[in-house]
Amino acid sequence: MLLLPKFDYEEPKSLPEALAMLSELKGNGKVIAGGTDLLVNMKKGTVKPAFLVSLKKVEGLREIAGKNGGLSVGSHVTVSEIAGSDRVISSFPVLARSASCLGSPLIRNRATIGGNIVTARPAADLPPALIILGAEVELKGKDKARTVPLDGFFRGPGSSVIENGEVLTQIILPSAPPFTGGDYIKLGHRAALEIAIVAVASRLTLDKPDGVIVDARIVLSAVAPTAIHAVSAEKTLMGQRPSEELFAKAASLAVGDCSPITDIRGGAEYRRDMVNTLVKRTLLKALSDARDMKGGNA
Ligand SMILES: Cc1cc2nc3c(=O)[nH]c(=O)nc-3n(C[C@H](O)[C@H](O)[C@H](O)COP(=O)(O)OP(=O)(O)OC[C@H]3O[C@@H](n4cnc5c(N)ncnc54)[C@H](O)[C@@H]3O)c2cc1C
């Protein structure tokens, strides 16, 4: 049985207190949120922090609130709170859908949105949905604060632009234009407790319900070192009248946009086939939602 190594642990009650601790620890400390990723990695010995700074009691990181017509989500909001939030379900159903795909009820009750982002797994469930929604993340250090687009946050497996001593405090989702719809589909071997073999998030915006596509976003997960845009598929959709033929063309272009590997969860060829299938399916659902939702949410 793998045992946790020894470490010190603090539960600061405010963000300035947490940031001061992290700054003093100079890279020897790590933030812990739900611990569903970090504690597993500490048991495996792949990370060995001497000190853990918990965000559990830090005020102000657990709210889901309206912001400029969109939403702000505190980094310590759990995945199950996102999946069950009326506000998220009605404004950003794609995010609620991706949250309900993560892990199992037990994991979702502990896992946080901030942890799912900062852990930077290539197959993490929330980042593809958040990227198509145009999310930005707020990062705070002891003496600085910055807001960066999630698109561009990830550098590679386990690696992102977040610096030592910084805490991800909130995720900001801008309001969606009218006639926008989206979808997220995750393919795994089992219905629960499964890391994605392939996952796809797509979003379409039309100029009017029976009009042309004015914005197209397709993000592929688990087929490259980070979640990536299917750039040529997105380009081919822009300005076009939606149809099954157009979506089939976009799906086959998306296959060329990714670079999957073969591992124990699936072969590269299988993953390419699934990208083709899931891109088509997500685009069809996105189109149907875009036509229905006159208020315009994704
Ligand atoms: C059995 C099991 C099944 C799983 N299934 C899935 C799945 O289906 N899909 C999926 O995407 N993931 C899955 N995971 C992985 C994990 O549950 C998620 O990535 C989860 O969202 C991590 O959040 P956390 O709050 O537990 O992060 P933690 O483990 O606490 O932290 C993860 C990393 O992020 C850092 N961190 C956390 N919060 C912040 C913050 N606010 N600011 C700065 N740094 C921060 C920590 O220092 C650490 O490096 C699974 C894990 C397990 C154990």
The ligand as a Tripos MOL2 file, in Angstrom:
@<TRIPOS>MOLECULE
LIG
   53    58     1     0     0
SMALL
NO_CHARGES

@<TRIPOS>ATOM
      1 C1        -10.4990    8.1160   -8.8440 C.3       1 LIG1
      2 C2        -10.2780    9.4050   -9.5740 C.ar      1 LIG1
      3 C3        -11.0080    9.6750  -10.7270 C.ar      1 LIG1
      4 C4        -10.8060   10.8740  -11.4290 C.ar      1 LIG1
      5 N1        -11.5520   11.0980  -12.5630 N.ar      1 LIG1
      6 C5        -11.3640   12.2470  -13.2470 C.ar      1 LIG1
      7 C6        -12.1400   12.5040  -14.4380 C.ar      1 LIG1
      8 O1        -12.9790   11.7210  -14.8770 O.2       1 LIG1
      9 N2        -11.9210   13.6870  -15.0860 N.ar      1 LIG1
     10 C7        -10.9930   14.6020  -14.6510 C.ar      1 LIG1
     11 O2        -10.8600   15.6440  -15.2810 O.2       1 LIG1
     12 N3        -10.2630   14.3740  -13.5350 N.ar      1 LIG1
     13 C8        -10.4140   13.2360  -12.8270 C.ar      1 LIG1
     14 N4         -9.6770   12.9880  -11.6930 N.ar      1 LIG1
     15 C9         -8.6540   13.9650  -11.2720 C.3       1 LIG1
     16 C10        -9.0920   14.9780  -10.2010 C.3       1 LIG1
     17 O3        -10.1570   14.5180   -9.4450 O.3       1 LIG1
     18 C11        -9.4710   16.3390  -10.8300 C.3       1 LIG1
     19 O4         -8.4270   16.8370  -11.6300 O.3       1 LIG1
     20 C12        -9.8660   17.3670   -9.7670 C.3       1 LIG1
     21 O5        -10.6470   18.3760  -10.3600 O.3       1 LIG1
     22 C13        -8.6700   18.0170   -9.0680 C.3       1 LIG1
     23 O6         -9.1740   18.9900   -8.1770 O.3       1 LIG1
     24 P1         -8.7440   19.0360   -6.6480 P.3       1 LIG1
     25 O7         -9.4980   20.1460   -6.0180 O.co2     1 LIG1
     26 O8         -8.8850   17.7080   -5.9980 O.co2     1 LIG1
     27 O9         -7.2030   19.4210   -6.8240 O.3       1 LIG1
     28 P2         -5.9790   19.0880   -5.8510 P.3       1 LIG1
     29 O10        -5.6580   17.6380   -5.9280 O.co2     1 LIG1
     30 O11        -6.1580   19.6800   -4.5140 O.co2     1 LIG1
     31 O12        -4.8390   19.9250   -6.6320 O.3       1 LIG1
     32 C14        -4.4110   19.5720   -7.9340 C.3       1 LIG1
     33 C15        -3.2640   20.5140   -8.3290 C.3       1 LIG1
     34 O13        -3.7460   21.8460   -8.5040 O.3       1 LIG1
     35 C16        -3.1150   22.7560   -7.5740 C.3       1 LIG1
     36 N5         -4.2020   23.6540   -7.1500 N.ar      1 LIG1
     37 C17        -5.4420   23.2960   -6.7610 C.ar      1 LIG1
     38 N6         -6.2200   24.3830   -6.5960 N.ar      1 LIG1
     39 C18        -5.4310   25.4470   -6.8630 C.ar      1 LIG1
     40 C19        -5.6610   26.8640   -6.8750 C.ar      1 LIG1
     41 N7         -6.8790   27.4000   -6.6090 N.pl3     1 LIG1
     42 N8         -4.6270   27.6820   -7.1850 N.ar      1 LIG1
     43 C20        -3.3990   27.1670   -7.4840 C.ar      1 LIG1
     44 N9         -3.1320   25.8370   -7.5170 N.ar      1 LIG1
     45 C21        -4.1360   24.9950   -7.2160 C.ar      1 LIG1
     46 C22        -2.5130   21.8960   -6.4760 C.3       1 LIG1
     47 O14        -1.3710   22.4810   -5.9000 O.3       1 LIG1
     48 C23        -2.1610   20.6270   -7.2730 C.3       1 LIG1
     49 O15        -0.9510   20.8130   -7.9400 O.3       1 LIG1
     50 C24        -9.8560   11.8190  -10.9530 C.ar      1 LIG1
     51 C25        -9.1240   11.5460   -9.7800 C.ar      1 LIG1
     52 C26        -9.3360   10.3580   -9.0990 C.ar      1 LIG1
     53 C27        -8.5500   10.1030   -7.8360 C.3       1 LIG1
@<TRIPOS>BOND
     1     1     2 1
     2     2     3 ar
     3     2    52 ar
     4     3     4 ar
     5     4     5 ar
     6     4    50 ar
     7     5     6 ar
     8     6     7 ar
     9     6    13 1
    10     7     8 2
    11     7     9 ar
    12     9    10 ar
    13    10    11 2
    14    10    12 ar
    15    12    13 ar
    16    13    14 ar
    17    14    15 1
    18    14    50 ar
    19    15    16 1
    20    16    17 1
    21    16    18 1
    22    18    19 1
    23    18    20 1
    24    20    21 1
    25    20    22 1
    26    22    23 1
    27    23    24 1
    28    24    25 2
    29    24    26 1
    30    24    27 1
    31    27    28 1
    32    28    29 2
    33    28    30 1
    34    28    31 1
    35    31    32 1
    36    32    33 1
    37    33    34 1
    38    33    48 1
    39    34    35 1
    40    35    36 1
    41    35    46 1
    42    36    37 ar
    43    36    45 ar
    44    37    38 ar
    45    38    39 ar
    46    39    40 ar
    47    39    45 ar
    48    40    41 1
    49    40    42 ar
    50    42    43 ar
    51    43    44 ar
    52    44    45 ar
    53    46    47 1
    54    46    48 1
    55    48    49 1
    56    50    51 ar
    57    51    52 ar
    58    52    53 1
@<TRIPOS>SUBSTRUCTURE
     1 LIG1         1 GROUP 0 **** ****
